[in-house]
Amino acid sequence: MINKLSLVLTIILILSSKYAFSTELNMGERIQINSEHLNEVREIQVLLPEGYHSNSNATYPVIYLLDGDYNIHGVSGMLDLLSNKGQLIPDVILVGIADKGTDKYRQYMTPKDSTAPFKKDAKGNAEQFLTFLEKEVKPYLSERYRVAKNTTIVGHSMGGLFVLNALLTSPNAFDNYVAISPSIWLSDHALTKKAKAILEKSDHEQVSLYLSLADETRMGVYGFMHLLDEIEPKNINWHFTHYPDENHNSVGIISLRDNLKNIFDGWFISNKNLQDFATPDDLVTHYKNLSASLNIEQPIPTQSIQSAIRYFYKNKKSDEINGFIAKVKKELPASEQAFTMMLASYAGHFESPEAALNILQNAESRFENSIEYIKTIAVNYAKLKNAKMAYRYYEKALELAKKYKANQWQINIINAKLLEFKQ
C-alpha cells in the first residue's frame, strides 16, 4: 500500500515539474485604508485598465462598485469586453469596495433613519460610509492614479438603496448613480417618504440616475420612480429600465452594461454612422467636445481612427495627413499614439514597410511603454525579413507585458512570436 502511494506521489511530482499550473488572475491591487471616519481598517480593490501604463496622456473615469468582493469578478470581465476589447465605452478604473461580512455591509448600506434588515436595533450607518468614500477613498485614488473628474457609483439591492440615499444626502458626490433593483422597501419605504421633501428643494449640479428592476414586485422601485415623475427634478437626469426576463441576481451585469453605454453615449460610432462625418476634422471635433463633456482624455475607438486615416488615402489627400496628425496631437493628445499606429499601418500597405517603420520609430520614445506600439514595430521588422530586430522588439514587448501584468493572451502572442524569430 505504501509503495503504491509513493508511486502516485512520484507521478504527481513529475507532472507538476513538467506542467506549470497557475490560477492567478490580474484582479488589480488590494489596498488597505486605515479609516478615521469608520474607525477601522477597510479594503478596496483597484483594477486599472489594461492599457493604463501605455499612455501617460490618458485619464480615466472611476466606477465605485459596492459589495466589491461579491461583484468584481463579473463586472471586471464585462468591462474588459465592453471597453478594452469592444471599445463601446472609454476605459475605466474599477474600484471594488470590500465588505466586512454581511451584517456590517447591510448596516453601512442602510440610511440612518432606517434599521438594517433582520436587525431591529441596528440603526443604519450609510451616511458615515458615504463620508468614508468621499473623504478617504476618493482622495486616495486622486493622489495615486490618473483619474478623470468623472465618477459613477454602482449598487445592487442593499447597495442600490445606499446609492439612492447618497443621491439624496450628497448629490454631487458622484456624477452618475446606478441603483440596480434597490431595496427601497426597507423600513416601510422610509427612503421614498423622506425623498419628496429633499427632491422638491434640491438645487445641486446636474447628475444622472439609472434605476433598474428585474422580475420583482416588492422592491419599492415604482413608488420612488413615480415620485421622480411627479416632482420632475430638473437637476436629475433619470432613467428607468425594467428587465422582466432577469432575476434579482442576474440583472446586475445586464443593467450595468446598458447603463454604461448610456453614460458614455457617443463614444462608439458604428461604421454606418461614421459615414455621417464629412471629414476627419468633423470627427475630431465630435470627440473633442465629447471628451470635454465627460472630463476625460483617452484614445478614441480604433474604428473611428481607421475611418479618419482611410479618408485621406481614399480621397488621394495623403499629403494632408501630417497637418491632420498635428491637429490630433493638439486637440486629442491621448489619441496621438493610436493615430500614429494607424497611419503606419496604412503607410505600410500603400507605400512600404520601411515607411511604416520610419513613422513608428520617429515617435518611439514617446510611446516606449506601450506593449502594442512596441509589438507593431516588431511586426514591421518581420515584414522586412529582419528577424534579429523583430526578436529584439518582441523581447521588449514581453518585458513590458510582465512589468505591467498584462493579460495572459498578450503574453501568449508575444511568446509565440519569440519562438518564431528565435535564432
C-alpha positions as a Python dict, from the first residue, in 0.01 Angstrom:
ca = {
    (1, 'M'): (0, 0, 0),
    (2, 'I'): (280, 237, 92),
    (3, 'N'): (465, 158, -229),
    (4, 'K'): (155, 233, -438),
    (5, 'L'): (104, 563, -256),
    (6, 'S'): (468, 656, -311),
    (7, 'L'): (432, 577, -680),
    (8, 'V'): (126, 803, -710),
    (9, 'L'): (304, 1088, -530),
    (10, 'T'): (607, 1046, -756),
    (11, 'I'): (389, 1067, -1068),
    (12, 'I'): (224, 1385, -934),
    (13, 'L'): (564, 1542, -869),
    (14, 'I'): (682, 1454, -1220),
    (15, 'L'): (370, 1602, -1377),
    (16, 'S'): (399, 1913, -1163),
    (17, 'S'): (755, 1970, -1281),
    (18, 'K'): (655, 1924, -1644),
    (19, 'Y'): (343, 2141, -1645),
    (20, 'A'): (311, 2480, -1482),
    (21, 'F'): (-23, 2533, -1314),
    (22, 'S'): (-130, 2889, -1241),
    (23, 'T'): (-461, 3017, -1112),
    (24, 'E'): (-355, 3378, -1065),
    (25, 'L'): (-567, 3637, -1242),
    (26, 'N'): (-491, 4004, -1268),
    (27, 'M'): (-763, 4144, -1047),
    (28, 'G'): (-577, 4461, -961),
    (29, 'E'): (-430, 4575, -633),
    (30, 'R'): (-583, 4508, -292),
    (31, 'I'): (-534, 4816, -76),
    (32, 'Q'): (-589, 4876, 295),
    (33, 'I'): (-709, 5213, 420),
    (34, 'N'): (-700, 5292, 790),
    (35, 'S'): (-1026, 5482, 802),
    (36, 'E'): (-1061, 5759, 1057),
    (37, 'H'): (-1429, 5805, 975),
    (38, 'L'): (-1517, 5438, 1023),
    (39, 'N'): (-1257, 5377, 1293),
    (40, 'E'): (-1142, 5055, 1130),
    (41, 'V'): (-922, 4920, 852),
    (42, 'R'): (-1109, 4893, 524),
    (43, 'E'): (-1004, 4738, 194),
    (44, 'I'): (-1058, 4841, -165),
    (45, 'Q'): (-957, 4665, -486),
    (46, 'V'): (-831, 4886, -767),
    (47, 'L'): (-829, 4740, -1117),
    (48, 'L'): (-663, 4957, -1379),
    (49, 'P'): (-749, 4922, -1749),
    (50, 'E'): (-509, 4704, -1946),
    (51, 'G'): (-356, 4996, -2136),
    (52, 'Y'): (-318, 5226, -1836),
    (53, 'H'): (64, 5236, -1844),
    (54, 'S'): (93, 5271, -2221),
    (55, 'N'): (-41, 5626, -2247),
    (56, 'S'): (63, 5890, -1996),
    (57, 'N'): (-177, 6146, -2150),
    (58, 'A'): (-490, 5946, -2070),
    (59, 'T'): (-722, 5997, -1774),
    (60, 'Y'): (-988, 5752, -1664),
    (61, 'P'): (-1343, 5764, -1527),
    (62, 'V'): (-1380, 5580, -1197),
    (63, 'I'): (-1652, 5327, -1120),
    (64, 'Y'): (-1708, 5267, -749),
    (65, 'L'): (-1857, 4920, -708),
    (66, 'L'): (-2032, 4846, -378),
    (67, 'D'): (-2016, 4492, -240),
    (68, 'G'): (-1698, 4468, -441),
    (69, 'D'): (-1583, 4125, -325),
    (70, 'Y'): (-1911, 3977, -444),
    (71, 'N'): (-1939, 4166, -772),
    (72, 'I'): (-1589, 4246, -901),
    (73, 'H'): (-1524, 3927, -1098),
    (74, 'G'): (-1837, 3959, -1308),
    (75, 'V'): (-1810, 4334, -1355),
    (76, 'S'): (-1439, 4331, -1443),
    (77, 'G'): (-1496, 4067, -1711),
    (78, 'M'): (-1785, 4263, -1855),
    (79, 'L'): (-1577, 4582, -1861),
    (80, 'D'): (-1290, 4404, -2037),
    (81, 'L'): (-1525, 4319, -2323),
    (82, 'L'): (-1721, 4644, -2318),
    (83, 'S'): (-1429, 4889, -2301),
    (84, 'N'): (-1093, 4726, -2362),
    (85, 'K'): (-1192, 4488, -2641),
    (86, 'G'): (-1523, 4625, -2768),
    (87, 'Q'): (-1436, 4996, -2723),
    (88, 'L'): (-1805, 5075, -2679),
    (89, 'I'): (-1714, 5294, -2382),
    (90, 'P'): (-1387, 5453, -2269),
    (91, 'D'): (-1152, 5256, -2047),
    (92, 'V'): (-1231, 5295, -1678),
    (93, 'I'): (-1073, 5239, -1339),
    (94, 'L'): (-1280, 4992, -1139),
    (95, 'V'): (-1276, 5026, -759),
    (96, 'G'): (-1433, 4740, -567),
    (97, 'I'): (-1538, 4845, -218),
    (98, 'A'): (-1482, 4541, 2),
    (99, 'D'): (-1723, 4443, 277),
    (100, 'K'): (-1656, 4302, 623),
    (101, 'G'): (-1929, 4044, 649),
    (102, 'T'): (-2300, 4052, 565),
    (103, 'D'): (-2426, 4221, 884),
    (104, 'K'): (-2179, 4507, 874),
    (105, 'Y'): (-2230, 4553, 499),
    (106, 'R'): (-2606, 4582, 539),
    (107, 'Q'): (-2573, 4829, 824),
    (108, 'Y'): (-2338, 5052, 620),
    (109, 'M'): (-2579, 5039, 326),
    (110, 'T'): (-2879, 5138, 541),
    (111, 'P'): (-2972, 5508, 586),
    (112, 'K'): (-2956, 5643, 942),
    (113, 'D'): (-3335, 5679, 967),
    (114, 'S'): (-3386, 5307, 898),
    (115, 'T'): (-3280, 4981, 1060),
    (116, 'A'): (-3071, 4719, 884),
    (117, 'P'): (-3255, 4407, 759),
    (118, 'F'): (-3328, 4150, 1030),
    (119, 'K'): (-3162, 4375, 1291),
    (120, 'K'): (-3436, 4574, 1466),
    (121, 'D'): (-3193, 4765, 1687),
    (122, 'A'): (-2921, 4823, 1425),
    (123, 'K'): (-2957, 5180, 1300),
    (124, 'G'): (-2811, 5244, 958),
    (125, 'N'): (-2467, 5399, 902),
    (126, 'A'): (-2493, 5479, 532),
    (127, 'E'): (-2406, 5847, 579),
    (128, 'Q'): (-2094, 5753, 772),
    (129, 'F'): (-1987, 5512, 498),
    (130, 'L'): (-2051, 5773, 230),
    (131, 'T'): (-1820, 6009, 417),
    (132, 'F'): (-1555, 5738, 407),
    (133, 'L'): (-1591, 5715, 29),
    (134, 'E'): (-1589, 6092, -21),
    (135, 'K'): (-1322, 6195, 227),
    (136, 'E'): (-1085, 5898, 220),
    (137, 'V'): (-1127, 5668, -81),
    (138, 'K'): (-1167, 5935, -349),
    (139, 'P'): (-866, 6144, -232),
    (140, 'Y'): (-656, 5826, -208),
    (141, 'L'): (-727, 5747, -573),
    (142, 'S'): (-676, 6106, -691),
    (143, 'E'): (-331, 6117, -536),
    (144, 'R'): (-212, 5791, -693),
    (145, 'Y'): (-385, 5743, -1027),
    (146, 'R'): (-475, 5944, -1336),
    (147, 'V'): (-841, 5967, -1251),
    (148, 'A'): (-1078, 6185, -1451),
    (149, 'K'): (-1341, 6407, -1295),
    (150, 'N'): (-1600, 6152, -1395),
    (151, 'T'): (-1734, 5918, -1128),
    (152, 'T'): (-2004, 5653, -1114),
    (153, 'I'): (-2126, 5469, -806),
    (154, 'V'): (-2292, 5132, -857),
    (155, 'G'): (-2501, 4945, -604),
    (156, 'H'): (-2724, 4639, -625),
    (157, 'S'): (-3006, 4552, -382),
    (158, 'M'): (-2896, 4696, -46),
    (159, 'G'): (-2615, 4869, -235),
    (160, 'G'): (-2880, 5022, -460),
    (161, 'L'): (-3053, 5164, -153),
    (162, 'F'): (-2721, 5320, -50),
    (163, 'V'): (-2682, 5475, -396),
    (164, 'L'): (-3025, 5640, -378),
    (165, 'N'): (-2964, 5766, -26),
    (166, 'A'): (-2628, 5910, -140),
    (167, 'L'): (-2808, 6090, -423),
    (168, 'L'): (-3045, 6247, -171),
    (169, 'T'): (-2795, 6334, 101),
    (170, 'S'): (-2483, 6420, -103),
    (171, 'P'): (-2596, 6462, -465),
    (172, 'N'): (-2268, 6595, -602),
    (173, 'A'): (-2052, 6323, -451),
    (174, 'F'): (-2069, 6141, -786),
    (175, 'D'): (-2168, 6222, -1143),
    (176, 'N'): (-2369, 5906, -1210),
    (177, 'Y'): (-2576, 5700, -969),
    (178, 'V'): (-2659, 5342, -1070),
    (179, 'A'): (-2916, 5171, -847),
    (180, 'I'): (-2990, 4813, -955),
    (181, 'S'): (-3301, 4653, -803),
    (182, 'P'): (-3258, 4873, -493),
    (183, 'S'): (-3412, 4763, -162),
    (184, 'I'): (-3636, 5068, -124),
    (185, 'W'): (-3886, 4856, 69),
    (186, 'L'): (-3667, 4873, 380),
    (187, 'S'): (-3829, 5017, 697),
    (188, 'D'): (-4166, 5055, 527),
    (189, 'H'): (-4029, 5252, 230),
    (190, 'A'): (-3865, 5511, 454),
    (191, 'L'): (-3639, 5638, 175),
    (192, 'T'): (-3929, 5730, -52),
    (193, 'K'): (-4106, 5907, 233),
    (194, 'K'): (-3810, 6135, 305),
    (195, 'A'): (-3721, 6183, -64),
    (196, 'K'): (-4018, 6405, -151),
    (197, 'A'): (-3913, 6700, 66),
    (198, 'I'): (-3550, 6669, -42),
    (199, 'L'): (-3620, 6647, -415),
    (200, 'E'): (-3859, 6942, -410),
    (201, 'K'): (-3588, 7170, -267),
    (202, 'S'): (-3280, 7030, -439),
    (203, 'D'): (-3056, 7281, -617),
    (204, 'H'): (-2742, 7075, -678),
    (205, 'E'): (-2546, 7043, -1000),
    (206, 'Q'): (-2673, 6816, -1277),
    (207, 'V'): (-2631, 6442, -1211),
    (208, 'S'): (-2766, 6123, -1367),
    (209, 'L'): (-2959, 5840, -1204),
    (210, 'Y'): (-3004, 5497, -1359),
    (211, 'L'): (-3273, 5282, -1198),
    (212, 'S'): (-3340, 4923, -1297),
    (213, 'L'): (-3555, 4636, -1181),
    (214, 'A'): (-3569, 4263, -1255),
    (215, 'D'): (-3876, 4036, -1233),
    (216, 'E'): (-3961, 4169, -887),
    (217, 'T'): (-4275, 4330, -749),
    (218, 'R'): (-4194, 4434, -392),
    (219, 'M'): (-3871, 4629, -408),
    (220, 'G'): (-4042, 4969, -384),
    (221, 'V'): (-3886, 5095, -706),
    (222, 'Y'): (-4209, 5203, -871),
    (223, 'G'): (-4305, 5420, -575),
    (224, 'F'): (-3971, 5604, -591),
    (225, 'M'): (-3993, 5631, -968),
    (226, 'H'): (-4345, 5776, -953),
    (227, 'L'): (-4214, 6036, -708),
    (228, 'L'): (-3946, 6137, -957),
    (229, 'D'): (-4208, 6152, -1229),
    (230, 'E'): (-4431, 6372, -1015),
    (231, 'I'): (-4165, 6619, -898),
    (232, 'E'): (-3961, 6619, -1220),
    (233, 'P'): (-3635, 6737, -1061),
    (234, 'K'): (-3454, 6937, -1328),
    (235, 'N'): (-3109, 6858, -1190),
    (236, 'I'): (-3151, 6478, -1201),
    (237, 'N'): (-3139, 6318, -1545),
    (238, 'W'): (-3305, 5989, -1452),
    (239, 'H'): (-3367, 5670, -1645),
    (240, 'F'): (-3556, 5352, -1563),
    (241, 'T'): (-3529, 5010, -1728),
    (242, 'H'): (-3733, 4702, -1644),
    (243, 'Y'): (-3580, 4360, -1711),
    (244, 'P'): (-3871, 4115, -1675),
    (245, 'D'): (-3662, 3824, -1807),
    (246, 'E'): (-3389, 3866, -1542),
    (247, 'N'): (-3399, 3777, -1174),
    (248, 'H'): (-3264, 3968, -875),
    (249, 'N'): (-2914, 3820, -907),
    (250, 'S'): (-2881, 3808, -1285),
    (251, 'V'): (-2992, 4165, -1357),
    (252, 'G'): (-2675, 4329, -1225),
    (253, 'I'): (-2437, 4276, -1516),
    (254, 'I'): (-2704, 4326, -1783),
    (255, 'S'): (-2830, 4655, -1646),
    (256, 'L'): (-2484, 4795, -1567),
    (257, 'R'): (-2370, 4724, -1922),
    (258, 'D'): (-2669, 4913, -2062),
    (259, 'N'): (-2624, 5198, -1813),
    (260, 'L'): (-2257, 5248, -1902),
    (261, 'K'): (-2336, 5259, -2274),
    (262, 'N'): (-2589, 5530, -2193),
    (263, 'I'): (-2350, 5723, -1969),
    (264, 'F'): (-2085, 5727, -2242),
    (265, 'D'): (-2324, 5767, -2533),
    (266, 'G'): (-2149, 5885, -2848),
    (267, 'W'): (-1813, 5726, -2766),
    (268, 'F'): (-1855, 5437, -3009),
    (269, 'I'): (-1965, 5523, -3361),
    (270, 'S'): (-2072, 5239, -3588),
    (271, 'N'): (-1932, 5210, -3939),
    (272, 'K'): (-2269, 5312, -4077),
    (273, 'N'): (-2283, 5629, -3866),
    (274, 'L'): (-1920, 5717, -3936),
    (275, 'Q'): (-2035, 5799, -4288),
    (276, 'D'): (-2227, 6095, -4144),
    (277, 'F'): (-1898, 6275, -4077),
    (278, 'A'): (-1796, 6461, -4392),
    (279, 'T'): (-1428, 6497, -4296),
    (280, 'P'): (-1181, 6369, -4035),
    (281, 'D'): (-1183, 6719, -3885),
    (282, 'D'): (-1554, 6677, -3809),
    (283, 'L'): (-1475, 6350, -3631),
    (284, 'V'): (-1204, 6515, -3422),
    (285, 'T'): (-1445, 6793, -3326),
    (286, 'H'): (-1703, 6534, -3216),
    (287, 'Y'): (-1457, 6358, -2985),
    (288, 'K'): (-1307, 6682, -2860),
    (289, 'N'): (-1649, 6803, -2749),
    (290, 'L'): (-1748, 6464, -2607),
    (291, 'S'): (-1422, 6430, -2414),
    (292, 'A'): (-1473, 6777, -2269),
    (293, 'S'): (-1827, 6693, -2157),
    (294, 'L'): (-1706, 6368, -1999),
    (295, 'N'): (-1398, 6535, -1846),
    (296, 'I'): (-1167, 6268, -1985),
    (297, 'E'): (-858, 6235, -2205),
    (298, 'Q'): (-843, 5899, -2383),
    (299, 'P'): (-762, 5741, -2718),
    (300, 'I'): (-1077, 5736, -2927),
    (301, 'P'): (-1201, 5400, -3066),
    (302, 'T'): (-989, 5228, -3329),
    (303, 'Q'): (-1279, 5213, -3575),
    (304, 'S'): (-1310, 5592, -3574),
    (305, 'I'): (-935, 5636, -3617),
    (306, 'Q'): (-932, 5397, -3911),
    (307, 'S'): (-1216, 5588, -4074),
    (308, 'A'): (-1024, 5917, -4044),
    (309, 'I'): (-696, 5788, -4189),
    (310, 'R'): (-874, 5593, -4464),
    (311, 'Y'): (-1039, 5918, -4577),
    (312, 'F'): (-704, 6068, -4679),
    (313, 'Y'): (-593, 5767, -4881),
    (314, 'K'): (-935, 5709, -5036),
    (315, 'N'): (-957, 6071, -5150),
    (316, 'K'): (-592, 6090, -5256),
    (317, 'K'): (-511, 6353, -4993),
    (318, 'S'): (-225, 6177, -4819),
    (319, 'D'): (-22, 6497, -4838),
    (320, 'E'): (-265, 6648, -4581),
    (321, 'I'): (-211, 6376, -4321),
    (322, 'N'): (79, 6541, -4136),
    (323, 'G'): (-127, 6855, -4079),
    (324, 'F'): (-417, 6644, -3957),
    (325, 'I'): (-197, 6447, -3713),
    (326, 'A'): (-64, 6778, -3579),
    (327, 'K'): (-426, 6878, -3509),
    (328, 'V'): (-494, 6547, -3336),
    (329, 'K'): (-185, 6592, -3119),
    (330, 'K'): (-313, 6934, -3010),
    (331, 'E'): (-684, 6863, -2966),
    (332, 'L'): (-687, 6491, -2876),
    (333, 'P'): (-339, 6435, -2726),
    (334, 'A'): (-427, 6097, -2575),
    (335, 'S'): (-514, 5972, -2926),
    (336, 'E'): (-181, 6059, -3087),
    (337, 'Q'): (-34, 5714, -3026),
    (338, 'A'): (-331, 5532, -3178),
    (339, 'F'): (-339, 5763, -3481),
    (340, 'T'): (36, 5717, -3533),
    (341, 'M'): (-2, 5337, -3531),
    (342, 'M'): (-294, 5353, -3775),
    (343, 'L'): (-101, 5588, -4004),
    (344, 'A'): (191, 5344, -4001),
    (345, 'S'): (-45, 5061, -4091),
    (346, 'Y'): (-175, 5247, -4397),
    (347, 'A'): (174, 5361, -4495),
    (348, 'G'): (291, 5001, -4480),
    (349, 'H'): (6, 4894, -4708),
    (350, 'F'): (15, 5177, -4964),
    (351, 'E'): (386, 5256, -4952),
    (352, 'S'): (627, 5013, -4785),
    (353, 'P'): (721, 4852, -4451),
    (354, 'E'): (1015, 5094, -4440),
    (355, 'A'): (777, 5390, -4450),
    (356, 'A'): (570, 5237, -4168),
    (357, 'L'): (878, 5167, -3958),
    (358, 'N'): (1005, 5519, -4007),
    (359, 'I'): (675, 5664, -3878),
    (360, 'L'): (679, 5437, -3573),
    (361, 'Q'): (1042, 5494, -3481),
    (362, 'N'): (1012, 5871, -3506),
    (363, 'A'): (766, 5860, -3214),
    (364, 'E'): (902, 5556, -3031),
    (365, 'S'): (1050, 5749, -2739),
    (366, 'R'): (706, 5891, -2654),
    (367, 'F'): (530, 5556, -2658),
    (368, 'E'): (800, 5321, -2533),
    (369, 'N'): (574, 5193, -2252),
    (370, 'S'): (306, 5072, -2490),
    (371, 'I'): (305, 4698, -2549),
    (372, 'E'): (101, 4735, -2868),
    (373, 'Y'): (328, 5006, -3005),
    (374, 'I'): (643, 4801, -2949),
    (375, 'K'): (474, 4493, -3098),
    (376, 'T'): (383, 4696, -3407),
    (377, 'I'): (749, 4789, -3457),
    (378, 'A'): (839, 4420, -3428),
    (379, 'V'): (576, 4333, -3690),
    (380, 'N'): (727, 4574, -3940),
    (381, 'Y'): (1078, 4443, -3882),
    (382, 'A'): (937, 4096, -3952),
    (383, 'K'): (789, 4223, -4281),
    (384, 'L'): (1136, 4348, -4371),
    (385, 'K'): (1278, 3999, -4302),
    (386, 'N'): (1488, 4137, -4018),
    (387, 'A'): (1441, 3852, -3770),
    (388, 'K'): (1704, 3984, -3529),
    (389, 'M'): (1534, 4320, -3476),
    (390, 'A'): (1187, 4162, -3475),
    (391, 'Y'): (1302, 3933, -3194),
    (392, 'R'): (1456, 4224, -3003),
    (393, 'Y'): (1133, 4424, -3010),
    (394, 'Y'): (920, 4125, -2915),
    (395, 'E'): (1156, 4085, -2618),
    (396, 'K'): (1089, 4448, -2524),
    (397, 'A'): (717, 4386, -2554),
    (398, 'L'): (742, 4081, -2326),
    (399, 'E'): (933, 4281, -2065),
    (400, 'L'): (656, 4542, -2066),
    (401, 'A'): (387, 4275, -2051),
    (402, 'K'): (545, 4119, -1741),
    (403, 'K'): (616, 4456, -1580),
    (404, 'Y'): (257, 4573, -1616),
    (405, 'K'): (99, 4230, -1555),
    (406, 'A'): (-67, 4215, -1894),
    (407, 'N'): (-342, 3965, -1961),
    (408, 'Q'): (-227, 3616, -2050),
    (409, 'W'): (-343, 3638, -2413),
    (410, 'Q'): (-92, 3920, -2468),
    (411, 'I'): (191, 3713, -2326),
    (412, 'N'): (90, 3409, -2532),
    (413, 'I'): (106, 3607, -2857),
    (414, 'I'): (447, 3753, -2774),
    (415, 'N'): (593, 3418, -2666),
    (416, 'A'): (475, 3257, -2989),
    (417, 'K'): (648, 3530, -3190),
    (418, 'L'): (968, 3492, -2988),
    (419, 'L'): (973, 3123, -3071),
    (420, 'E'): (915, 3205, -3438),
    (421, 'F'): (1204, 3450, -3460),
    (422, 'K'): (1448, 3287, -3218),
    (423, 'Q'): (1783, 3234, -3388),
}
